Amino acid sequence: MGEYLAAAAIISIGTHKVSLCQQTAVDLVAFDADSYLSVQVKTSTLHQRPHRQPSYQFQLAHGSKVKRKHSARDFDIYALVAGDPSHRRCLFLPTAKLCLQSTKRLPPSRFTAEAEVESWHKAVNYVLEMRR
């Protein structure tokens, strides 16, 4: 479900077309006339723990027994999808900015329509700038 939500978000922004791509580390490929971007989708539901603020926790590492962190060589952008019916929004972050983390925790307030669009533009600009 997360892949479809992320693809819909990217398409609705209107700057890129999207193709689902079920590869080892790549779930989506976003492309325009000049470039393509590989996207890894991570989906989380809202975690409500006693004595803590509700949050979405995303597992960024991979591997069934030993968890390994991804590098910017694996894919370009993480799509972090809030998979609850009340939110169903994405945040996009460049892989290079998260390669030292194995998890990422975010509050529900971060998942807004404005943040979705802004984070996509920032992530795309960052990746394209790093390629130069």
Residue frames relative to the residue before (quaternion, step in Angstrom):
aa qw qx qy qz dx dy dz
M 1.0000 0.0000 0.0000 0.0000 0.00 0.00 0.00
G 0.6337 0.5665 -0.3324 0.4087 3.59 0.96 -0.81
E 0.6234 0.5509 -0.3387 0.4396 3.56 1.02 -0.79
Y 0.6751 0.4891 -0.2918 0.4689 3.57 0.98 -0.86
L 0.6380 0.5150 -0.3294 0.4682 3.60 1.03 -0.74
A 0.6608 0.4946 -0.3059 0.4745 3.59 0.96 -0.85
A 0.6439 0.5121 -0.3230 0.4679 3.60 0.96 -0.84
A 0.6562 0.5080 -0.3105 0.4636 3.58 0.93 -0.86
A 0.6361 0.5276 -0.3284 0.4573 3.58 1.01 -0.78
I 0.6714 0.4914 -0.2984 0.4677 3.59 0.88 -0.93
I 0.6594 0.5010 -0.3114 0.4660 3.58 0.90 -0.88
S 0.6723 0.5036 -0.3070 0.4473 3.61 0.93 -0.84
I 0.5792 0.5599 -0.3797 0.4548 3.60 1.15 -0.47
G 0.3803 -0.8064 0.3897 0.2306 3.55 1.20 -0.58
T 0.5999 0.5910 -0.3682 0.3941 3.61 1.20 0.02
H 0.7962 0.1951 -0.0781 0.5673 3.59 1.17 -0.53
K 0.3680 -0.6444 0.6140 0.2690 3.51 -1.33 0.41
V 0.2377 -0.7892 0.5561 0.1068 3.58 -1.18 0.50
S 0.0738 -0.7558 0.6488 0.0498 3.51 -1.18 0.74
L 0.4105 -0.6762 0.5480 0.2718 3.56 -0.94 0.88
C 0.0262 -0.8120 0.5794 -0.0662 3.55 -0.88 0.98
Q 0.1089 -0.8356 0.5371 0.0388 3.59 -0.01 1.23
Q 0.1853 0.7620 -0.5866 0.2021 3.54 0.17 1.35
T 0.7578 -0.3845 0.2589 0.4592 3.57 -1.28 0.06
A 0.8323 0.1204 -0.0448 0.5392 3.61 0.70 -1.00
V 0.7005 0.4439 -0.2579 0.4957 3.61 1.22 -0.20
D 0.1940 -0.7958 0.5673 0.0847 3.56 -0.81 1.07
L 0.7959 0.1057 -0.0201 0.5958 3.56 1.11 -0.78
V 0.1463 -0.7226 0.6588 0.1498 3.51 -1.31 0.41
A 0.1349 -0.7657 0.6265 0.0546 3.55 -0.76 1.11
F 0.0429 0.8250 -0.5592 0.0703 3.57 -0.83 0.94
D 0.1169 -0.7269 0.6680 0.1079 3.47 -1.37 0.45
A 0.7728 -0.3569 0.2299 0.4717 3.60 -1.21 -0.24
D 0.7654 0.4145 -0.1920 0.4533 3.59 1.09 -0.66
S 0.8334 0.0463 0.0338 0.5496 3.61 1.02 -0.63
Y 0.2406 -0.7267 0.6125 0.1970 3.51 -1.36 0.06
L 0.1814 -0.7636 0.6137 0.0861 3.54 -1.25 0.57
S 0.2737 -0.7501 0.5800 0.1614 3.56 -0.89 0.94
V 0.1340 -0.8139 0.5654 0.0018 3.54 -0.88 1.05
Q 0.1813 -0.7366 0.6450 0.0920 3.55 -1.04 0.93
V 0.2208 -0.7946 0.5571 0.0971 3.58 -0.70 1.09
K 0.0400 -0.7611 0.6474 0.0035 3.54 -1.01 0.94
T 0.1164 -0.8076 0.5778 0.0219 3.57 -0.77 1.07
S 0.0151 -0.7909 0.6118 -0.0090 3.54 -1.06 0.79
T 0.3120 -0.6876 0.6123 0.2343 3.53 -1.28 0.43
L 0.6407 -0.5502 0.3795 0.3779 3.53 -1.24 0.44
H 0.2120 -0.7658 0.5984 0.1025 3.56 -0.85 1.05
Q 0.0736 -0.7832 0.6172 0.0141 3.55 -0.77 1.08
R 0.0017 -0.8135 0.5786 -0.0587 3.53 -0.39 1.28
P 0.5756 -0.5880 0.4250 0.3772 3.60 -1.07 0.62
H 0.8568 0.1409 -0.1285 0.4792 3.55 -1.11 0.83
R 0.6840 0.3951 -0.3006 0.5345 3.61 1.17 0.48
Q 0.5598 -0.5826 0.4701 0.3553 3.51 -1.26 0.48
P 0.5347 -0.6007 0.4667 0.3680 3.63 -1.04 0.62
S 0.0748 0.8002 -0.5910 0.0690 3.58 -1.04 0.73
Y 0.4019 -0.6359 0.5925 0.2881 3.48 -1.42 0.24
Q 0.1023 -0.7875 0.6052 0.0563 3.58 -0.86 0.92
F 0.1570 -0.8072 0.5682 0.0316 3.53 -0.69 1.20
Q 0.3157 -0.7262 0.5859 0.1720 3.55 -0.92 0.99
L 0.1553 -0.8371 0.5218 0.0538 3.59 -0.35 1.23
A 0.6304 0.5294 -0.3351 0.4583 3.58 1.17 -0.46
H 0.2555 -0.7593 0.5762 0.1620 3.57 -1.26 0.29
G 0.5429 0.5858 -0.4771 0.3666 3.54 -1.27 0.47
S 0.4504 -0.7216 0.4589 0.2567 3.55 -0.94 0.86
K 0.7797 0.2603 -0.1586 0.5469 3.62 0.95 -0.76
V 0.7731 0.1754 -0.0865 0.6034 3.56 0.70 -1.08
K 0.2896 -0.7699 0.5476 0.1534 3.56 -0.66 1.13
R 0.0967 -0.7834 0.6136 0.0208 3.54 -0.94 1.02
K 0.4165 -0.7026 0.5205 0.2490 3.54 -1.00 0.85
H 0.4621 -0.6628 0.5165 0.2837 3.54 -1.12 0.71
S 0.2572 -0.7277 0.6061 0.1919 3.55 -1.28 0.38
A 0.6755 -0.4883 0.3676 0.4124 3.55 -1.30 0.22
R 0.5824 0.5756 -0.3765 0.4333 3.61 1.20 -0.25
D 0.6106 0.5839 -0.3441 0.4096 3.58 1.18 -0.54
F 0.7476 -0.1915 0.1666 0.6137 3.58 1.00 -0.91
D 0.5912 -0.6391 0.3882 0.3023 3.57 -1.25 0.39
I 0.8345 0.0914 0.0415 0.5418 3.56 0.79 -1.06
Y 0.3046 -0.6850 0.6284 0.2074 3.52 -1.22 0.71
A 0.1516 -0.7181 0.6688 0.1187 3.55 -1.14 0.76
L 0.1238 -0.7901 0.5991 0.0381 3.57 -0.45 1.22
V 0.1116 -0.8374 0.5351 -0.0052 3.55 -0.38 1.29
A 0.2791 -0.7077 0.6280 0.1641 3.53 -0.90 1.04
G 0.1951 -0.8630 0.4621 0.0605 3.54 -0.20 1.30
D 0.4748 0.6673 -0.4549 0.3497 3.60 1.21 0.14
P 0.5885 -0.5969 0.4050 0.3650 3.61 -1.03 0.67
S 0.6442 0.5426 -0.3296 0.4265 3.60 1.09 -0.58
H 0.7620 0.3289 -0.1975 0.5217 3.60 1.13 -0.44
R 0.1727 0.8234 -0.5377 0.0562 3.58 0.46 -1.25
R 0.4468 0.6407 -0.4777 0.4021 3.53 0.74 1.16
C 0.3114 -0.7391 0.5701 0.1782 3.55 -1.31 0.35
L 0.1161 -0.7035 0.6868 0.1413 3.47 -1.39 0.34
F 0.2156 -0.7831 0.5758 0.0934 3.54 -0.96 0.91
L 0.0088 0.8007 -0.5968 0.0516 3.56 -0.85 1.02
P 0.4989 -0.6455 0.4753 0.3295 3.59 -0.98 0.77
T 0.5594 -0.6198 0.4392 0.3318 3.56 -0.99 0.85
A 0.6264 0.5740 -0.3362 0.4065 3.57 0.97 -0.86
K 0.6847 0.4796 -0.2894 0.4664 3.60 1.09 -0.59
L 0.7447 0.3726 -0.2158 0.5098 3.61 1.23 -0.26
C 0.4286 0.7578 -0.4348 0.2301 3.59 1.23 -0.06
L 0.6573 0.4856 -0.3274 0.4744 3.62 1.19 -0.21
Q 0.6635 0.4987 -0.2955 0.4729 3.59 1.27 -0.18
S 0.2764 -0.7471 0.5757 0.1842 3.55 -1.13 0.65
T 0.7675 0.1276 -0.1163 0.6174 3.59 1.30 -0.27
K 0.1210 -0.7590 0.6337 0.0879 3.54 -1.28 0.40
R 0.1233 -0.7913 0.5978 0.0347 3.56 -0.78 1.09
L 0.0033 0.8078 -0.5868 0.0564 3.57 -0.83 1.06
P 0.4381 -0.6852 0.5076 0.2843 3.60 -1.02 0.74
P 0.6420 -0.5447 0.3724 0.3905 3.60 -1.15 0.52
S 0.6022 0.5982 -0.3554 0.3913 3.60 1.07 -0.67
R 0.6020 0.5740 -0.3599 0.4226 3.62 1.18 -0.39
F 0.6816 0.4984 -0.2765 0.4590 3.59 1.17 -0.53
T 0.2337 0.7512 -0.5723 0.2313 3.54 0.09 1.37
A 0.6594 -0.4948 0.3803 0.4193 3.56 -1.28 0.28
E 0.6547 0.5144 -0.3105 0.4587 3.59 0.97 -0.83
A 0.6632 0.5021 -0.3016 0.4659 3.58 0.95 -0.89
E 0.5987 0.5689 -0.3541 0.4388 3.56 1.08 -0.71
V 0.7005 0.4555 -0.2627 0.4825 3.58 0.82 -1.02
E 0.6774 0.5027 -0.2947 0.4490 3.58 0.83 -0.97
S 0.6759 0.4888 -0.3085 0.4573 3.60 0.90 -0.87
W 0.6070 0.5380 -0.3631 0.4586 3.62 1.07 -0.63
H 0.6810 0.4889 -0.2986 0.4562 3.59 0.81 -0.97
K 0.6573 0.5068 -0.3112 0.4629 3.59 0.95 -0.85
A 0.6655 0.5030 -0.3064 0.4585 3.59 0.90 -0.89
V 0.6535 0.5064 -0.3117 0.4683 3.60 0.92 -0.89
N 0.6701 0.4988 -0.3034 0.4584 3.59 0.85 -0.93
Y 0.6400 0.5275 -0.3225 0.4562 3.58 0.97 -0.83
V 0.6811 0.4892 -0.2926 0.4596 3.59 0.83 -0.98
L 0.6846 0.4832 -0.2938 0.4599 3.57 0.86 -0.91
E 0.6330 0.5188 -0.3304 0.4702 3.57 1.07 -0.68
M 0.6579 0.5091 -0.3080 0.4616 3.60 1.01 -0.78
R 0.6356 0.5393 -0.3284 0.4443 3.60 1.15 -0.53
R 0.5967 0.5965 -0.3606 0.3977 3.60 1.16 -0.48
